[in-house]
Amino acid sequence: MDENEIRDELQSLADEASTYVDRRDAAVARAREAHMKWEEIAGILGMTPHGLRKALNKRSEES
């Protein structure tokens, strides 16, 4: 694999990560609107409630 292929792979991973975060944030918003608890949402996502809130707050501060 040459450097350009590696760069393309890395860019693809970055794009997928960004898409995942956008989808996660939207799904969490829908879950909260449906009155799901932070603990349940975080557990499904494999996160702690604190970690999930921290990730969401970080994203809102970046916007």
N, CA, C and O atoms as a GROMACS GRO file, in nm:
protein
  252
    1MET      N    1   0.086  -0.117   0.000
    1MET     CA    2   0.000   0.000   0.000
    1MET      C    3   0.091   0.123   0.000
    1MET      O    4   0.180   0.136   0.084
    2ASP      N    5   0.067   0.214  -0.096
    2ASP     CA    6   0.151   0.335  -0.100
    2ASP      C    7   0.092   0.446  -0.013
    2ASP      O    8  -0.018   0.432   0.040
    3GLU      N    9   0.165   0.554   0.000
    3GLU     CA   10   0.122   0.663   0.089
    3GLU      C   11  -0.011   0.724   0.049
    3GLU      O   12  -0.091   0.759   0.136
    4ASN      N   13  -0.037   0.736  -0.080
    4ASN     CA   14  -0.165   0.794  -0.124
    4ASN      C   15  -0.281   0.704  -0.086
    4ASN      O   16  -0.386   0.754  -0.046
    5GLU      N   17  -0.264   0.574  -0.095
    5GLU     CA   18  -0.369   0.482  -0.055
    5GLU      C   19  -0.394   0.489   0.096
    5GLU      O   20  -0.508   0.481   0.143
    6ILE      N   21  -0.285   0.503   0.170
    6ILE     CA   22  -0.296   0.517   0.316
    6ILE      C   23  -0.370   0.646   0.350
    6ILE      O   24  -0.457   0.647   0.438
    7ARG      N   25  -0.336   0.755   0.282
    7ARG     CA   26  -0.404   0.883   0.305
    7ARG      C   27  -0.554   0.870   0.274
    7ARG      O   28  -0.639   0.919   0.349
    8ASP      N   29  -0.585   0.804   0.162
    8ASP     CA   30  -0.725   0.784   0.125
    8ASP      C   31  -0.799   0.703   0.232
    8ASP      O   32  -0.913   0.734   0.266
    9GLU      N   33  -0.734   0.599   0.283
    9GLU     CA   34  -0.795   0.517   0.387
    9GLU      C   35  -0.820   0.598   0.514
    9GLU      O   36  -0.926   0.589   0.575
   10LEU      N   37  -0.720   0.678   0.552
   10LEU     CA   38  -0.734   0.762   0.671
   10LEU      C   39  -0.848   0.863   0.653
   10LEU      O   40  -0.926   0.886   0.746
   11GLN      N   41  -0.857   0.923   0.534
   11GLN     CA   42  -0.965   1.020   0.508
   11GLN      C   43  -1.100   0.952   0.514
   11GLN      O   44  -1.196   1.008   0.567
   12SER      N   45  -1.108   0.832   0.461
   12SER     CA   46  -1.232   0.757   0.465
   12SER      C   47  -1.274   0.728   0.609
   12SER      O   48  -1.392   0.740   0.643
   13LEU      N   49  -1.178   0.691   0.693
   13LEU     CA   50  -1.207   0.666   0.834
   13LEU      C   51  -1.254   0.793   0.904
   13LEU      O   52  -1.346   0.790   0.986
   14ALA      N   53  -1.190   0.906   0.871
   14ALA     CA   54  -1.230   1.033   0.932
   14ALA      C   55  -1.373   1.069   0.891
   14ALA      O   56  -1.451   1.117   0.973
   15ASP      N   57  -1.406   1.046   0.765
   15ASP     CA   58  -1.542   1.074   0.717
   15ASP      C   59  -1.645   0.985   0.787
   15ASP      O   60  -1.751   1.031   0.828
   16GLU      N   61  -1.611   0.856   0.801
   16GLU     CA   62  -1.702   0.764   0.870
   16GLU      C   63  -1.721   0.803   1.015
   16GLU      O   64  -1.832   0.796   1.068
   17ALA      N   65  -1.613   0.846   1.080
   17ALA     CA   66  -1.622   0.886   1.222
   17ALA      C   67  -1.714   1.006   1.236
   17ALA      O   68  -1.795   1.012   1.328
   18SER      N   69  -1.701   1.102   1.146
   18SER     CA   70  -1.785   1.221   1.152
   18SER      C   71  -1.931   1.186   1.130
   18SER      O   72  -2.019   1.238   1.198
   19THR      N   73  -1.957   1.097   1.035
   19THR     CA   74  -2.093   1.052   1.008
   19THR      C   75  -2.151   0.981   1.129
   19THR      O   76  -2.266   1.002   1.165
   20TYR      N   77  -2.069   0.895   1.192
   20TYR     CA   78  -2.114   0.822   1.310
   20TYR      C   79  -2.154   0.921   1.420
   20TYR      O   80  -2.260   0.906   1.481
   21VAL      N   81  -2.071   1.019   1.446
   21VAL     CA   82  -2.099   1.114   1.554
   21VAL      C   83  -2.226   1.191   1.525
   21VAL      O   84  -2.308   1.212   1.615
   22ASP      N   85  -2.245   1.234   1.400
   22ASP     CA   86  -2.368   1.305   1.364
   22ASP      C   87  -2.490   1.216   1.387
   22ASP      O   88  -2.590   1.261   1.443
   23ARG      N   89  -2.482   1.090   1.344
   23ARG     CA   90  -2.594   0.997   1.361
   23ARG      C   91  -2.618   0.968   1.509
   23ARG      O   92  -2.733   0.961   1.553
   24ARG      N   93  -2.509   0.951   1.585
   24ARG     CA   94  -2.524   0.925   1.728
   24ARG      C   95  -2.593   1.041   1.797
   24ARG      O   96  -2.687   1.020   1.875
   25ASP      N   97  -2.550   1.162   1.769
   25ASP     CA   98  -2.607   1.279   1.834
   25ASP      C   99  -2.756   1.292   1.802
   25ASP      O  100  -2.836   1.324   1.890
   26ALA      N  101  -2.793   1.268   1.676
   26ALA     CA  102  -2.934   1.276   1.638
   26ALA      C  103  -3.016   1.167   1.707
   26ALA      O  104  -3.128   1.191   1.751
   27ALA      N  105  -2.960   1.047   1.714
   27ALA     CA  106  -3.031   0.937   1.780
   27ALA      C  107  -3.047   0.963   1.929
   27ALA      O  108  -3.151   0.932   1.987
   28VAL      N  109  -2.945   1.020   1.992
   28VAL     CA  110  -2.954   1.052   2.134
   28VAL      C  111  -3.062   1.158   2.156
   28VAL      O  112  -3.140   1.149   2.251
   29ALA      N  113  -3.068   1.258   2.070
   29ALA     CA  114  -3.171   1.361   2.083
   29ALA      C  115  -3.311   1.299   2.073
   29ALA      O  116  -3.400   1.334   2.150
   30ARG      N  117  -3.328   1.207   1.977
   30ARG     CA  118  -3.458   1.141   1.964
   30ARG      C  119  -3.488   1.056   2.087
   30ARG      O  120  -3.602   1.054   2.134
   31ALA      N  121  -3.388   0.988   2.139
   31ALA     CA  122  -3.408   0.904   2.258
   31ALA      C  123  -3.447   0.990   2.378
   31ALA      O  124  -3.536   0.953   2.454
   32ARG      N  125  -3.382   1.103   2.395
   32ARG     CA  126  -3.416   1.191   2.507
   32ARG      C  127  -3.557   1.248   2.490
   32ARG      O  128  -3.631   1.260   2.587
   33GLU      N  129  -3.594   1.282   2.366
   33GLU     CA  130  -3.730   1.330   2.340
   33GLU      C  131  -3.833   1.223   2.373
   33GLU      O  132  -3.947   1.254   2.408
   34ALA      N  133  -3.793   1.097   2.360
   34ALA     CA  134  -3.882   0.984   2.393
   34ALA      C  135  -3.873   0.949   2.542
   34ALA      O  136  -3.927   0.847   2.585
   35HIS      N  137  -3.804   1.033   2.620
   35HIS     CA  138  -3.792   1.020   2.764
   35HIS      C  139  -3.708   0.899   2.808
   35HIS      O  140  -3.726   0.848   2.919
   36MET      N  141  -3.616   0.855   2.721
   36MET     CA  142  -3.524   0.749   2.763
   36MET      C  143  -3.423   0.808   2.859
   36MET      O  144  -3.387   0.925   2.847
   37LYS      N  145  -3.377   0.729   2.953
   37LYS     CA  146  -3.280   0.775   3.053
   37LYS      C  147  -3.139   0.772   2.996
   37LYS      O  148  -3.105   0.690   2.911
   38TRP      N  149  -3.057   0.866   3.046
   38TRP     CA  150  -2.918   0.874   3.003
   38TRP      C  151  -2.846   0.740   3.020
   38TRP      O  152  -2.768   0.700   2.934
   39GLU      N  153  -2.873   0.672   3.131
   39GLU     CA  154  -2.806   0.546   3.160
   39GLU      C  155  -2.835   0.441   3.052
   39GLU      O  156  -2.746   0.369   3.009
   40GLU      N  157  -2.961   0.434   3.009
   40GLU     CA  158  -2.998   0.336   2.907
   40GLU      C  159  -2.935   0.369   2.773
   40GLU      O  160  -2.879   0.282   2.706
   41ILE      N  161  -2.944   0.496   2.734
   41ILE     CA  162  -2.887   0.538   2.605
   41ILE      C  163  -2.737   0.511   2.603
   41ILE      O  164  -2.684   0.453   2.508
   42ALA      N  165  -2.669   0.555   2.708
   42ALA     CA  166  -2.524   0.536   2.714
   42ALA      C  167  -2.488   0.388   2.711
   42ALA      O  168  -2.393   0.348   2.643
   43GLY      N  169  -2.562   0.306   2.786
   43GLY     CA  170  -2.534   0.163   2.788
   43GLY      C  171  -2.546   0.099   2.651
   43GLY      O  172  -2.463   0.017   2.613
   44ILE      N  173  -2.648   0.138   2.577
   44ILE     CA  174  -2.668   0.084   2.442
   44ILE      C  175  -2.550   0.124   2.353
   44ILE      O  176  -2.507   0.046   2.268
   45LEU      N  177  -2.500   0.245   2.372
   45LEU     CA  178  -2.389   0.294   2.289
   45LEU      C  179  -2.252   0.249   2.340
   45LEU      O  180  -2.150   0.278   2.278
   46GLY      N  181  -2.250   0.178   2.453
   46GLY     CA  182  -2.122   0.134   2.507
   46GLY      C  183  -2.043   0.245   2.573
   46GLY      O  184  -1.920   0.244   2.573
   47MET      N  185  -2.115   0.342   2.628
   47MET     CA  186  -2.052   0.457   2.694
   47MET      C  187  -2.106   0.467   2.835
   47MET      O  188  -2.203   0.400   2.871
   48THR      N  189  -2.042   0.552   2.915
   48THR     CA  190  -2.099   0.587   3.045
   48THR      C  191  -2.189   0.709   3.023
   48THR      O  192  -2.170   0.783   2.927
   49PRO      N  193  -2.286   0.730   3.112
   49PRO     CA  194  -2.369   0.850   3.098
   49PRO      C  195  -2.284   0.978   3.099
   49PRO      O  196  -2.311   1.071   3.022
   50HIS      N  197  -2.184   0.982   3.186
   50HIS     CA  198  -2.097   1.100   3.193
   50HIS      C  199  -2.022   1.118   3.061
   50HIS      O  200  -2.013   1.230   3.009
   51GLY      N  201  -1.968   1.010   3.007
   51GLY     CA  202  -1.894   1.018   2.881
   51GLY      C  203  -1.982   1.062   2.766
   51GLY      O  204  -1.938   1.138   2.679
   52LEU      N  205  -2.105   1.015   2.764
   52LEU     CA  206  -2.198   1.055   2.658
   52LEU      C  207  -2.230   1.203   2.668
   52LEU      O  208  -2.225   1.275   2.568
   53ARG      N  209  -2.263   1.249   2.788
   53ARG     CA  210  -2.292   1.393   2.804
   53ARG      C  211  -2.172   1.478   2.768
   53ARG      O  212  -2.186   1.582   2.705
   54LYS      N  213  -2.054   1.433   2.807
   54LYS     CA  214  -1.931   1.507   2.776
   54LYS      C  215  -1.910   1.515   2.625
   54LYS      O  216  -1.876   1.622   2.573
   55ALA      N  217  -1.932   1.404   2.553
   55ALA     CA  218  -1.917   1.404   2.408
   55ALA      C  219  -2.018   1.497   2.343
   55ALA      O  220  -1.983   1.570   2.250
   56LEU      N  221  -2.141   1.497   2.390
   56LEU     CA  222  -2.243   1.585   2.334
   56LEU      C  223  -2.211   1.732   2.362
   56LEU      O  224  -2.228   1.817   2.275
   57ASN      N  225  -2.166   1.760   2.483
   57ASN     CA  226  -2.132   1.899   2.518
   57ASN      C  227  -2.015   1.948   2.435
   57ASN      O  228  -2.014   2.064   2.392
   58LYS      N  229  -1.916   1.863   2.413
   58LYS     CA  230  -1.800   1.902   2.334
   58LYS      C  231  -1.844   1.938   2.193
   58LYS      O  232  -1.799   2.038   2.137
   59ARG      N  233  -1.933   1.857   2.136
   59ARG     CA  234  -1.981   1.885   2.000
   59ARG      C  235  -2.059   2.016   1.996
   59ARG      O  236  -2.044   2.092   1.900
   60SER      N  237  -2.141   2.044   2.096
   60SER     CA  238  -2.221   2.166   2.094
   60SER      C  239  -2.130   2.289   2.112
   60SER      O  240  -2.160   2.395   2.058
   61GLU      N  241  -2.022   2.275   2.185
   61GLU     CA  242  -1.928   2.386   2.202
   61GLU      C  243  -1.850   2.413   2.073
   61GLU      O  244  -1.811   2.526   2.047
   62GLU      N  245  -1.828   2.308   1.992
   62GLU     CA  246  -1.755   2.324   1.866
   62GLU      C  247  -1.840   2.390   1.759
   62GLU      O  248  -1.786   2.446   1.664
   63SER      N  249  -1.971   2.383   1.773
   63SER     CA  250  -2.061   2.439   1.670
   63SER      C  251  -2.066   2.589   1.676
   63SER      O  252  -2.137   2.652   1.598
   0.00000   0.00000   0.00000
